[in-house]
Amino acid sequence: MWLTAGVVALAVLIIGVVCFFNKKDIVREGGEPIITYSTDTPDDSRENADNYNWRGGVEDPKKIIMPSIGVDSFIQQVGVDQNDEVAVPNNVHLAGWYVESARPGRQGLSIIDGHVNGRTAEGVFRNLEKLVKDDEVGIEFGNGEIKNFKVIETHRAKVDEAASILFSQKPKVYSQLNLITCVGEFDRETRRYQERLIVYTELIQ
């Protein structure tokens, strides 16, 4: 199963930013701002992440919890940045829900991205490679509800191959959540990692 043709076409353009991100946030009145810019100097402060002022709605994903790799972090909302690429959180300790994807737990495909590291600190998805089949991923929502997912597959791909993997959903999975971060060698000229790690998870019924 795939997203709409328009979204898939856009995915080919937007995969490259999953490490770095510059523009201005879209701030919805009374809600969580949508990150729509990319900077190569994301905040490394753990204190700022732990004290993040989350302002999403009751049905929005608020936190991602992965006990097996020690993750319990707030989730920002991310859109498409100035380069027509998916933006990532402005703090390396936060995850980002791509707002053009489904809300986690609903029918369809959800996407959450995160940094593997920053300039001086490891990122929220630093240990994503350690997830194995059947490990659980919890998503807490604004109303306190938690929906649990389990890992079904992991994929490691070159940047130019990653979009088709990230934006694909397994045919028999009702509600799929894909997680993505950077892996592989870091290219100092382009200031980007050469590969992406994508983890497929499905809602536990």
N, C-alpha and C positions, 0 to 999 in steps of 0.2 A: 504494500500500500504506500502511496506517495502523497505529499501535499499537492495543492493545486499547481498547474503548470507554471503559473506566474510566480508562485513562491519558490518552486524548484529552480526556475531560471535565476531568480534573485539569489538563491542560496549559492550558486556558483560564484557570484560576485562577493558574497559577504563572509565566506569562511575564513579569510586570511587574518581577521582581526582578533582571533580568540586569545591572543596574548597581549596585545597593546591597543591603545585607543585614544579625539579632540573636536569640539563644537560646543553647543549649549544644551543643557538638559531641557526636556519638555516637562514642565511642571503642571500637573493637573490640579485644579483647585481642590484642596482638602485631601489629596491623595499622595501616593508615592511618586516621586519624580521618575521619569523614564530617561535613562542614560542614553544619549544620542551623540556622544563625542568620544574621541579616542586620544589618550595621552600616553607617552612612553614613560611617564613618571607617576604611576599610581601610588596612592598612599600606602605605606608599609606599616602603619600604626595598628597594633593589636588592640590597644585601648579604644581607639576611635571605632574599630569594628565591633568590639564588645558592647559599646555604648551607642551603637547606631540608632538613630531616631527613625524607626520604621513607621511609615504612615499609610500602608496599603489598606485595602478593603477587607471585609470579613472573608471573602472567597479567594483572596489573593494568596499565593504562596509566601510565607513569612520566613521560614527557616528550613534549612536542609540538615538532616541528622544522619550520619553514617557511623555507627558505633565501631565497626570493625577497623576503621582507619582514623578514628578520633576526630570526626568533623561534627560540629554543632554551630552553624553559622547563619547569620541573617542573609536574606535574599533580596537583592535590588531588582528593579525592573529595567530591562535593556531593550533598545530598539535597534535601528539601523543608523550607523554613524555617517560622518561627512564623506567617507570613502565608499559609501554603499556597502558597508560590511557590518556584521553583527558586532555591536559594542559589547564591552565587558565591564565588570564592576570597577569603580574608581578607588577601591581599596582591595589589596591582594587577599585579604582574609574574608571577603564577601563573595557570595555566588551571585549569578545573574540569570533571571528567568527571561527568555526571549518572548516579548509580549505578543508577537505575531503567531506564536505557537499556542496550542491548547493549554488551558490550565491543567496542572498535574492532577491526574485522577479522573479527568473527563475523557470522553471518547476522542481518540485521535493521538496526535504526537505532540509531546511537550519537550522543550529544550532548555537545559540549564548549563551555563558555562562558568568557568572560573580559572583563575591564574594558577599556574604551577609554582611560580615564585615571583618575587619582585627584586628591587635593587639590593635590599638588605634583609629581606625576610622570605621565608617559604610561603607559598600561597595556599589557599583553601583546598585546592585539588592536588597538592604536592604528592599525595599517596594514592591517587586515583588508580594507578597501575596495580596496586595491591588488592583491589577488589576482585573477588572470584565469584563464580557462579553460585547463585542463591544467597549471597550477601544481601543484607537489607538496607534500603535507603528510605528514610522517613521524610515526609514533607509536612511541616506544620503550617496551618493557614491562619489568617487573621482572627478567626473565631475560636482558635485553640484546637480545632480538629486536626488529627494527624492521619495521613494516608500513607500506607507502606507499599513499597515496591521491592522487587527482588531482581538481582542481576541475572540476565539471561545470556548475554554475549559481550565480548569486548573486541574492539577493532583498533588497529594501529595503521595509519595511512599517511602517505605524503600529502602535503597541503592541497595539491591540485586534484587529489582523489577523495578528499575528506568530505566535501559537500554532499556528494551522492549518498554517502554512508550516514552522515549526520541527519539528513532530511528524509530518511527512509524509515518506514514502519513495517514491521513484520505482519504479514497478511492476517494471521489468526489472533493478533494481540489487540484487545479492545482499547486499552489505555497504556501507551508506551511513553516512558520518560528517558530521553537520551542525555547523557552528561558528556561534556567535552572539555579538554584542556590540551596544553602543548606538551610535546615530548620530543625526544631526539636531540640532535645537535643544534646549538644556537649559532646563527649566522650573524656575526658582528657588523657586517656591512648593511644588511637589511634589517637588523635588530629584531629578527624573528626566528622562532624555532622551525625546523624543517619538517616536523611531523605533528600529527594530532592523534590523541587517544580518545576514542568514543566508546562509551559504555551504554549498552542497551539494558533498560530495566522495564519490567511490566508490573502493573498494579496487582497486588495480592488480593484476591477476592475473599 
